[in-house]
């Protein structure tokens, strides 16, 4: 992990190596405000680059795993469980 000290108004740039469509489209991160407990960042990035908070990415990953395709055997097991519950709770 690279650790860089920056003050409000200062920035850092992530250089795109220039491969394919994104050639020369760098990402700039500017420190807009800083206090003892938080930092406000401004991020300039090409439209092709998704900029997400990490917790949003993690939830998306969890949702994709939860919605994965079920095998026929797993689906049969779920259906059998539902049928058992229906027969016990008319």
C-alpha positions, 0 to 999 in steps of 0.5 A, a space after each residue: 500500500 502506498 501512503 501519501 500525505 496530501 493537504 486540502 487543495 492538493 491532488 494525486 493522479 493515477 496514470 493510465 498506461 494508455 491501452 485501448 480506448 482509455 489511452 491517456 484518460 488518467 484518474 485525478 483524486 483531489 483532497 477537498 477538505 480534511 478534518 480530524 475524523 474524515 477526508 472529502 475527496 474529489 475524483 475525476 475519472 473517465 466515464 468508463 471507470 466505475 468509482 464506488 465506495 468499497 461497502 457498495 462493491 462488497 454488497 454487490 458482490 454478496 448479492 451476486 453470490 446469493 443470486 447464483 444459478 442453482 443446480 437442479 438438485 438444489 432447486 428440487 430440495 428447495 421445492 420439497 422444503 416449501 411443499 413440506 411447510 405448505 402441508 404442515 401449515 394449511 
